[in-house]
Amino acid sequence: MAAADQIPVTVLTGFLGSGKTTVLNHLLRQKELNGVVAIINEFGEVALDHLLVESSEDRLALLDNGCICCSVREDLIETLADLAARRAAGTIPPFHRVLVETTGLADPVPVLHTLMTAPDVVGRYRIDGVVATVDAVNGAHTLAAHDEAVRQVAVADRLLVTKIDLAADDELSRLDAQLAAINPVAARHRVGNGMVDPTKVLDAGLFDPSARSADVVRWFDRAAQAANAPHDHAEHDCHGEACDHHSHHAHDTDVSSYSLIIDEPIQRDAFARWLDYVAALRGEDLLRFKAIVHVAEQPDTPIVVHGVQHVFHPPITLAGWPSADRRSRLVFIVRGIPRQIVENTLCKFAAVSRAAIQRSAA
């Protein structure tokens, strides 16, 4: 198919807590995004992000409990193929673009390699561009500590520097210089509260890895080699899919994700006290925290809490529950924080009874 006849795919990437879902929520409310399907990939046992995206179900597809660059790569291929087939058959409303939101831990190189080489995809879709969000407050530290964050920036066509209201001017200037050094060809835009002009995100042009740095070209070469080579599953956790084992692609041997479901309402002040304690005790290792919380004082209007390391954003009160399930759901992506420590602190500082805590199925 000619590029004009293919469905453009925009990849929205960015490290944990950098504001991808906030940006996506804003975009899906814009008229320019009418007729767009969003594919949301979550890393963790309990999926929450799709509940927080304000859009109708026929505009969303969820890839959960795995990272799009590893274990659910085939799911992405199948989802894209299924969407195209249903679009052609007229069984779903017509759409003219796809937005893929990756997990914060995703190396985007294998994702792009899939979109460029999978037979069921390349005939129907084309890469429109890669957009990476970078947290203005934590971005410099994240880039220094995590290879995935560097790769997300390096392959991007557009860079969105988020949470600018929380960063000082000198921090923004230093981060801007750091981003320019990693990827001098990407357009950089500063974004507050996820409010980005759709023209800054869409129609970035066909993705060409040869226009990126030598590192990016090498990563693509490795992804291609890995896609065609057998793997030792006892040693590598990528389920035979394309990944770069030289960078220890289990994302970090100490990085893990787990979720807790709490059956009883939680007192708001007690929950805030627990968050303060966790931030003080292990904030550096709390890569990402997100939760929908059943607050005892307001049973019909849950709060949503987002946290990145030591920073917790003010809770957002929803107008109502997004589903019939009114249990609190807490999702953690951490480095070296055992689940048992989290459970113990919840009981001690948030006054949650141990019997009310359920561990989600692994």
C-alpha positions as CSV (number, residue, x, y, z in Angstrom):
1,M,0.0,0.0,0.0
2,A,1.1,3.5,-0.6
3,A,1.9,5.6,2.5
4,A,-1.1,7.7,1.8
5,D,-3.4,4.6,2.1
6,Q,-1.8,3.3,5.3
7,I,-3.1,4.1,8.7
8,P,-0.6,6.4,10.6
9,V,0.6,5.2,14.0
10,T,2.0,7.6,16.6
11,V,4.0,6.0,19.4
12,L,3.8,7.9,22.7
13,T,6.6,6.9,25.0
14,G,8.3,8.3,28.0
15,F,9.6,7.0,31.4
16,L,7.5,6.2,34.4
17,G,5.5,9.1,35.7
18,S,6.5,11.5,32.9
19,G,2.9,12.3,32.1
20,K,2.1,10.1,29.1
21,T,-1.5,9.3,30.2
22,T,-2.2,13.0,31.0
23,V,-1.0,14.0,27.5
24,L,-3.1,11.2,25.9
25,N,-6.2,12.3,27.9
26,H,-5.8,15.8,26.6
27,L,-5.3,14.8,23.1
28,L,-8.3,12.5,22.9
29,R,-10.5,15.4,23.8
30,Q,-9.3,17.5,20.9
31,K,-11.3,17.6,17.6
32,E,-8.1,16.7,15.7
33,L,-8.1,13.3,17.4
34,N,-11.7,12.4,16.4
35,G,-11.5,9.0,14.7
36,V,-8.3,7.9,16.6
37,V,-7.9,4.6,18.4
38,A,-5.6,4.5,21.4
39,I,-3.7,1.3,22.3
40,I,-2.6,1.5,26.0
41,N,0.1,-0.9,27.2
42,E,0.4,-1.4,31.0
43,F,3.2,-3.1,33.0
44,G,1.7,-4.6,36.1
45,E,-0.9,-7.0,37.5
46,V,-3.8,-4.6,37.7
47,A,-4.5,-2.2,34.8
48,L,-5.6,1.3,35.7
49,D,-4.5,3.7,33.0
50,H,-7.4,2.7,30.6
51,L,-9.9,3.6,33.4
52,L,-8.4,7.1,33.6
53,V,-8.5,7.9,29.9
54,E,-11.7,9.7,29.2
55,S,-12.8,8.1,26.0
56,S,-15.4,5.6,24.8
57,E,-14.5,2.0,24.9
58,D,-14.5,1.6,21.1
59,R,-11.6,4.0,20.9
60,L,-9.4,2.1,23.4
61,A,-7.5,-1.2,23.3
62,L,-5.6,-2.5,26.3
63,L,-2.4,-4.6,26.3
64,D,-1.9,-5.5,30.0
65,N,0.4,-7.4,32.3
66,G,3.5,-7.1,30.2
67,C,5.8,-4.7,28.4
68,I,5.0,-4.0,24.8
69,C,8.6,-4.4,23.8
70,C,8.8,-7.9,25.2
71,S,6.0,-10.3,26.2
72,V,3.1,-8.7,24.5
73,R,4.7,-7.8,21.2
74,E,2.6,-10.4,19.4
75,D,-0.5,-9.0,21.1
76,L,0.3,-5.6,19.6
77,I,0.6,-7.2,16.1
78,E,-2.7,-9.1,16.6
79,T,-4.5,-6.0,17.9
80,L,-3.4,-3.9,15.0
81,A,-4.3,-6.6,12.5
82,D,-7.7,-7.1,14.2
83,L,-8.4,-3.3,14.2
84,A,-7.7,-3.1,10.5
85,A,-9.8,-6.1,9.6
86,R,-12.8,-4.8,11.7
87,R,-12.4,-1.4,10.2
88,A,-12.5,-2.9,6.7
89,A,-15.6,-5.0,7.6
90,G,-17.4,-2.0,9.1
91,T,-17.9,-3.7,12.5
92,I,-16.3,-0.8,14.3
93,P,-16.5,2.9,13.7
94,P,-14.0,4.1,11.1
95,F,-10.7,5.4,12.4
96,H,-7.9,7.1,10.6
97,R,-5.1,7.0,13.1
98,V,-3.7,4.9,16.0
99,L,-1.9,6.2,19.1
100,V,0.2,3.6,20.9
101,E,1.0,4.5,24.5
102,T,3.9,2.3,25.8
103,T,4.7,1.5,29.4
104,G,7.2,3.7,31.1
105,L,9.8,0.9,31.1
106,A,9.5,0.1,27.4
107,D,12.5,0.3,25.2
108,P,10.8,1.8,22.1
109,V,13.3,0.3,19.6
110,P,11.7,-3.2,19.4
111,V,8.2,-1.6,19.2
112,L,9.3,0.4,16.2
113,H,11.0,-2.5,14.7
114,T,7.7,-4.5,15.0
115,L,5.8,-1.7,13.3
116,M,8.3,-1.6,10.5
117,T,8.8,-5.3,9.8
118,A,5.8,-7.4,11.0
119,P,4.0,-8.7,7.9
120,D,0.5,-8.2,9.3
121,V,1.3,-4.6,10.2
122,V,3.5,-3.1,7.5
123,G,0.9,-3.5,4.7
124,R,-1.7,-1.6,6.7
125,Y,0.1,0.9,8.9
126,R,2.9,3.3,8.8
127,I,4.9,5.0,11.6
128,D,3.8,8.6,11.7
129,G,6.2,9.6,14.5
130,V,7.6,9.0,18.0
131,V,6.7,11.4,20.8
132,A,8.5,11.1,24.1
133,T,7.5,12.8,27.4
134,V,10.2,13.9,29.8
135,D,9.5,14.9,33.4
136,A,10.9,18.4,34.0
137,V,11.6,17.7,37.6
138,N,13.0,14.1,37.5
139,G,14.1,14.0,33.9
140,A,17.8,14.6,34.4
141,H,18.1,12.0,37.2
142,T,16.0,9.5,35.2
143,L,18.2,9.9,32.1
144,A,21.3,9.3,34.2
145,A,19.9,6.2,35.9
146,H,17.9,4.4,33.2
147,D,19.0,3.3,29.7
148,E,15.4,3.0,28.6
149,A,14.8,6.7,29.3
150,V,17.8,7.6,27.1
151,R,16.5,5.4,24.3
152,Q,13.0,6.9,24.5
153,V,14.5,10.3,24.0
154,A,17.0,9.2,21.4
155,V,14.4,7.8,18.9
156,A,11.8,10.6,19.4
157,D,10.7,12.9,16.6
158,R,9.1,15.2,19.2
159,L,10.0,15.7,22.9
160,L,7.4,17.0,25.4
161,V,8.9,18.4,28.5
162,T,6.1,18.0,31.1
163,K,5.4,19.4,34.5
164,I,7.1,22.6,33.7
165,D,5.1,24.4,36.5
166,L,7.0,22.3,39.0
167,A,10.5,23.1,37.7
168,A,12.8,26.1,38.1
169,D,14.0,27.9,35.0
170,D,17.6,26.7,35.5
171,E,16.4,23.1,35.8
172,L,14.5,23.5,32.5
173,S,17.5,25.0,30.8
174,R,19.9,22.2,32.0
175,L,17.4,19.5,30.9
176,D,16.9,21.2,27.5
177,A,20.7,21.0,26.9
178,Q,20.8,17.4,28.0
179,L,17.9,16.5,25.6
180,A,19.6,18.4,22.8
181,A,22.8,16.5,23.4
182,I,21.0,13.1,23.2
183,N,18.7,13.9,20.3
184,P,19.6,17.2,18.5
185,V,17.1,16.6,15.7
186,A,13.9,16.2,17.8
187,A,11.6,19.3,18.2
188,R,11.2,20.1,21.9
189,H,8.1,21.5,23.4
190,R,7.3,22.5,27.0
191,V,3.9,21.2,28.3
192,G,1.9,22.1,31.4
193,N,-0.9,19.7,32.7
194,G,-0.6,17.6,29.5
195,M,-2.0,20.4,27.4
196,V,-0.2,20.1,24.1
197,D,-1.3,21.3,20.7
198,P,-2.1,18.2,18.6
199,T,-0.1,19.7,15.8
200,K,3.0,19.3,18.0
201,V,2.4,15.6,18.2
202,L,0.8,14.4,14.9
203,D,2.1,14.2,11.4
204,A,5.8,14.0,12.3
205,G,6.6,12.2,9.1
206,L,7.7,8.6,8.4
207,F,10.2,7.3,10.9
208,D,13.7,6.8,9.5
209,P,16.2,5.3,11.9
210,S,19.1,6.2,9.7
211,A,18.4,9.9,10.5
212,R,19.1,9.2,14.2
213,S,22.4,8.8,16.0
214,A,24.7,5.8,15.5
215,D,23.4,4.4,18.8
216,V,19.9,4.2,17.5
217,V,20.9,2.5,14.3
218,R,22.8,0.0,16.4
219,W,19.8,-0.7,18.6
220,F,17.7,-1.3,15.5
221,D,20.3,-3.7,14.2
222,R,20.3,-5.6,17.5
223,A,16.5,-5.7,17.6
224,A,16.5,-7.2,14.1
225,Q,19.1,-9.8,15.1
226,A,17.2,-10.7,18.3
227,A,13.9,-11.1,16.4
228,N,15.5,-13.9,14.3
229,A,17.6,-15.6,17.0
230,P,16.5,-18.2,19.6
231,H,16.8,-17.2,23.2
232,D,17.5,-19.0,26.4
233,H,14.3,-18.4,28.3
234,A,15.9,-19.4,31.6
235,E,18.3,-16.6,31.3
236,H,16.3,-13.9,29.4
237,D,12.8,-12.9,30.1
238,C,11.7,-11.6,26.7
239,H,9.6,-14.7,25.5
240,G,11.5,-15.0,22.2
241,E,10.7,-11.5,21.1
242,A,13.0,-8.7,19.9
243,C,15.0,-7.2,22.7
244,D,18.6,-6.1,23.6
245,H,19.9,-8.5,26.1
246,H,23.2,-6.6,26.3
247,S,21.3,-3.9,28.2
248,H,19.8,-6.4,30.7
249,H,16.3,-6.0,29.3
250,A,14.5,-7.4,32.2
251,H,14.4,-3.6,32.6
252,D,16.5,-3.8,35.7
253,T,17.0,-6.9,37.9
254,D,15.6,-5.0,40.9
255,V,12.7,-3.4,39.1
256,S,9.3,-5.1,39.8
257,S,5.7,-4.3,39.6
258,Y,2.9,-5.5,41.9
259,S,-0.6,-4.4,42.9
260,L,-2.7,-4.4,46.0
261,I,-6.5,-4.4,46.1
262,I,-8.1,-3.2,49.4
263,D,-11.7,-4.1,50.2
264,E,-12.4,-1.5,52.8
265,P,-12.6,2.3,52.6
266,I,-9.5,4.2,53.7
267,Q,-9.5,7.3,55.9
268,R,-8.1,10.2,53.8
269,D,-5.8,11.6,56.4
270,A,-4.4,8.1,57.2
271,F,-3.7,7.5,53.5
272,A,-1.9,10.8,53.2
273,R,0.1,9.9,56.3
274,W,1.1,6.6,54.7
275,L,2.2,8.3,51.5
276,D,4.4,10.7,53.4
277,Y,6.0,7.8,55.2
278,V,6.7,5.8,52.0
279,A,8.1,8.9,50.3
280,A,10.5,9.6,53.2
281,L,11.5,5.9,53.7
282,R,12.0,4.7,50.1
283,G,11.0,7.5,47.7
284,E,14.1,7.1,45.6
285,D,13.1,3.5,44.8
286,L,9.4,4.2,44.2
287,L,9.7,4.6,40.4
288,R,6.0,4.9,39.9
289,F,2.8,4.8,42.0
290,K,-0.7,5.1,40.9
291,A,-4.0,4.4,42.6
292,I,-7.7,4.7,42.7
293,V,-8.7,5.0,46.3
294,H,-12.1,4.5,48.0
295,V,-11.9,7.3,50.6
296,A,-14.2,6.7,53.6
297,E,-15.3,10.4,53.7
298,Q,-16.5,10.4,50.1
299,P,-17.6,6.9,49.1
300,D,-19.2,8.0,45.8
301,T,-16.2,10.0,44.4
302,P,-12.9,8.2,44.5
303,I,-9.6,9.9,44.4
304,V,-6.8,9.2,41.9
305,V,-3.2,9.5,43.2
306,H,0.0,9.6,41.1
307,G,3.5,9.5,42.5
308,V,7.0,9.5,41.1
309,Q,9.8,8.8,43.6
310,H,9.5,11.5,46.3
311,V,6.9,13.5,44.4
312,F,3.1,12.9,44.8
313,H,0.8,15.1,42.9
314,P,-2.3,16.4,44.7
315,P,-5.1,13.9,44.6
316,I,-7.7,14.3,41.9
317,T,-11.3,13.6,42.8
318,L,-13.3,11.8,40.1
319,A,-16.9,12.7,39.5
320,G,-17.8,9.0,40.0
321,W,-16.4,5.5,39.9
322,P,-15.2,4.5,36.4
323,S,-16.6,1.0,36.9
324,A,-18.8,-1.0,39.3
325,D,-15.7,-2.1,41.3
326,R,-15.4,0.2,44.2
327,R,-12.3,-1.3,45.8
328,S,-9.1,0.6,46.1
329,R,-6.4,-0.5,43.6
330,L,-2.8,0.4,44.2
331,V,-0.1,-0.2,41.6
332,F,3.6,0.0,42.3
333,I,6.6,-0.1,40.0
334,V,9.6,-0.1,42.3
335,R,13.3,-0.9,42.6
336,G,14.0,-3.3,45.4
337,I,11.0,-2.6,47.6
338,P,9.4,-5.9,48.7
339,R,5.6,-6.1,48.6
340,Q,5.6,-7.2,52.3
341,I,7.1,-3.9,53.4
342,V,4.3,-2.0,51.5
343,E,1.6,-4.1,53.1
344,N,3.1,-3.7,56.6
345,T,3.3,0.1,56.3
346,L,-0.3,0.2,54.9
347,C,-1.5,-1.6,58.0
348,K,0.5,0.6,60.4
349,F,0.2,4.1,58.9
350,A,-3.0,3.9,56.8
351,A,-5.0,1.9,59.4
352,V,-5.8,-0.8,56.8
353,S,-6.7,-4.2,58.2
354,R,-4.5,-7.0,56.9
355,A,-7.6,-9.0,56.1
356,A,-8.7,-6.3,53.7
357,I,-5.6,-6.5,51.5
358,Q,-5.7,-8.8,48.5
359,R,-2.8,-9.6,46.4
360,S,-3.7,-9.6,42.7
361,A,-3.0,-12.7,40.8
362,A,0.5,-13.0,39.4
